[in-house]
Amino acid sequence: MSAKSCPNTAAFGDRDGILAHAIAEHIEALREEWGAGPLCGDIDSILAEYDTVAIEIARNSAYNRMLVALFFSVNPIASALASIRSLPAERIERWLAQAPPRSLLPTLDRDRAVDRYVNSELSTYRYWASGRIPLPDLADELRINFLSALLEITAGPTRTDIARRHALLCGQMIARH
């Protein structure tokens, strides 16, 4: 039976609508699973989250490769993109919400910062999906990416702390390889 003739899929429209709905349900299930514990906005909590993300990537690697391929498609499905972008966007938005205003650049364009971060996190997944980042390094690469994004938008002692964390993590990655 094709998707067009299946009566249960009529509410979702065409193939793209069905796919977008399935992705939205998957992302929502992850959000619920990960939300069983508190999702905090402090830097340590967010950095620790990447271990959970890497476990999910490993658990459903074929599905996650498909999500990466959809995101980087030349003909993306807009509603699927919104779902795929939502988890990384929520992650940096949680950090921004708790960041002291003086720790952020005074000219910060929050929407642009979120957009740039989301694109860079998804690029990290693309490097993993193409074999350029081994799965055991994925969580640390995501942490480095997050810290790099924060270096672009922070100032003062917060930026100094982030730079220290970034240098330490990069040094650990270099020592492992």
C-alpha positions as CSV (number, residue, x, y, z in Angstrom):
1,M,0.0,0.0,0.0
2,S,1.4,3.4,-0.9
3,A,1.4,6.5,1.4
4,K,-1.1,8.1,-1.0
5,S,-3.6,5.3,-0.7
6,C,-3.3,4.8,3.1
7,P,-6.2,6.4,4.8
8,N,-4.2,7.1,8.1
9,T,-1.8,9.4,6.2
10,A,-4.4,11.6,4.5
11,A,-4.2,14.2,7.3
12,F,-0.5,14.8,6.6
13,G,-0.8,15.5,2.9
14,D,1.9,14.2,0.7
15,R,5.1,12.2,1.3
16,D,6.9,15.3,2.7
17,G,4.1,15.9,5.1
18,I,4.2,12.3,6.4
19,L,8.0,12.5,6.7
20,A,7.8,15.9,8.5
21,H,5.2,14.5,10.9
22,A,7.3,11.4,11.7
23,I,10.4,13.6,12.4
24,A,8.4,15.9,14.6
25,E,7.2,12.9,16.6
26,H,10.7,11.6,16.9
27,I,12.1,14.9,18.1
28,E,9.2,15.3,20.6
29,A,9.9,11.8,22.0
30,L,13.5,12.7,22.5
31,R,12.5,15.9,24.2
32,E,10.2,14.0,26.5
33,E,12.8,11.3,27.2
34,W,15.6,13.9,27.9
35,G,13.2,16.1,29.8
36,A,12.6,13.4,32.4
37,G,15.4,15.1,34.2
38,P,15.8,18.9,34.5
39,L,17.2,20.5,31.4
40,C,19.2,23.3,32.9
41,G,20.7,26.3,31.1
42,D,24.0,26.4,33.0
43,I,27.1,25.5,31.0
44,D,28.0,22.4,33.0
45,S,24.5,20.9,32.4
46,I,24.6,21.7,28.7
47,L,28.0,20.2,28.3
48,A,26.9,17.0,30.1
49,E,23.9,16.8,27.8
50,Y,26.1,16.0,24.9
51,D,26.8,12.6,26.4
52,T,23.0,11.9,26.1
53,V,23.0,13.2,22.6
54,A,25.9,11.0,21.5
55,I,24.2,7.9,23.0
56,E,21.1,8.7,21.0
57,I,23.1,9.2,17.9
58,A,24.7,5.7,18.4
59,R,21.4,4.1,19.3
60,N,19.7,5.3,16.1
61,S,22.6,6.0,13.8
62,A,20.8,5.3,10.5
63,Y,17.9,7.4,11.4
64,N,20.1,10.3,12.6
65,R,22.2,10.1,9.3
66,M,18.9,10.4,7.5
67,L,18.0,13.6,9.5
68,V,21.4,15.0,8.7
69,A,20.9,14.3,5.0
70,L,17.5,15.9,5.1
71,F,18.8,19.0,6.8
72,F,21.6,19.5,4.2
73,S,19.4,18.6,1.3
74,V,19.2,21.1,-1.6
75,N,15.4,20.6,-1.5
76,P,14.7,20.5,2.3
77,I,11.3,20.0,3.8
78,A,10.6,23.2,5.7
79,S,8.6,21.7,8.5
80,A,11.1,18.9,9.0
81,L,13.9,21.5,9.2
82,A,12.1,23.3,12.0
83,S,11.9,20.0,14.0
84,I,15.5,19.1,13.3
85,R,16.7,22.6,14.4
86,S,14.6,22.7,17.5
87,L,16.7,20.7,20.0
88,P,20.0,22.6,19.3
89,A,18.1,25.9,19.3
90,E,16.5,25.1,22.6
91,R,19.9,24.2,24.1
92,I,21.5,27.5,23.3
93,E,18.4,29.5,24.1
94,R,18.4,27.9,27.6
95,W,22.0,29.1,28.1
96,L,21.2,32.6,26.8
97,A,18.2,32.8,29.1
98,Q,20.3,32.2,32.2
99,A,23.5,34.2,31.1
100,P,24.0,37.4,33.0
101,P,23.4,40.3,30.6
102,R,26.9,41.7,31.2
103,S,28.5,38.4,30.1
104,L,27.0,38.9,26.6
105,L,28.3,41.2,23.9
106,P,26.2,44.4,24.1
107,T,25.5,44.3,20.3
108,L,24.5,40.6,20.4
109,D,21.8,39.6,17.9
110,R,20.3,36.6,19.7
111,D,18.4,35.3,16.8
112,R,21.5,35.3,14.6
113,A,23.6,33.7,17.4
114,V,21.0,30.9,17.8
115,D,20.9,30.4,14.0
116,R,24.7,30.2,13.7
117,Y,25.0,27.8,16.6
118,V,22.3,25.5,15.3
119,N,23.9,25.4,11.9
120,S,27.3,24.6,13.4
121,E,25.9,21.9,15.6
122,L,24.2,20.3,12.7
123,S,27.5,20.6,10.7
124,T,29.2,18.6,13.5
125,Y,26.6,15.9,13.0
126,R,27.3,16.0,9.3
127,Y,31.0,15.4,9.9
128,W,30.0,12.5,12.1
129,A,27.6,11.1,9.5
130,S,30.3,11.3,6.8
131,G,32.8,9.5,9.0
132,R,35.1,12.5,9.7
133,I,34.2,12.4,13.4
134,P,34.4,9.0,15.0
135,L,31.4,8.3,17.3
136,P,33.6,8.1,20.5
137,D,34.7,11.7,19.8
138,L,31.2,13.1,19.0
139,A,30.2,14.3,22.5
140,D,33.5,16.2,22.9
141,E,33.3,17.6,19.4
142,L,29.8,18.9,20.2
143,R,31.1,20.4,23.5
144,I,33.9,22.1,21.6
145,N,31.4,23.4,19.1
146,F,29.1,24.8,21.8
147,L,32.0,26.5,23.6
148,S,33.3,27.9,20.3
149,A,29.8,29.4,19.7
150,L,29.8,31.0,23.2
151,L,33.3,32.5,22.6
152,E,31.8,34.5,19.8
153,I,29.0,36.1,21.9
154,T,30.5,36.5,25.4
155,A,32.6,39.0,27.2
156,G,34.4,39.5,30.5
157,P,34.9,36.8,33.1
158,T,32.3,34.5,31.4
159,R,34.3,34.5,28.2
160,T,37.5,33.9,30.1
161,D,36.0,30.8,31.8
162,I,34.6,29.6,28.4
163,A,38.1,30.1,26.8
164,R,39.7,28.1,29.6
165,R,37.2,25.2,29.2
166,H,37.6,25.3,25.4
167,A,41.4,25.1,25.6
168,L,41.2,22.3,28.2
169,L,38.8,20.2,26.1
170,C,40.8,20.8,22.9
171,G,43.9,19.8,24.7
172,Q,42.3,16.5,25.9
173,M,41.1,15.8,22.4
174,I,44.6,16.3,21.0
175,A,46.2,14.1,23.7
176,R,43.8,11.3,22.9
177,H,44.8,11.3,19.2
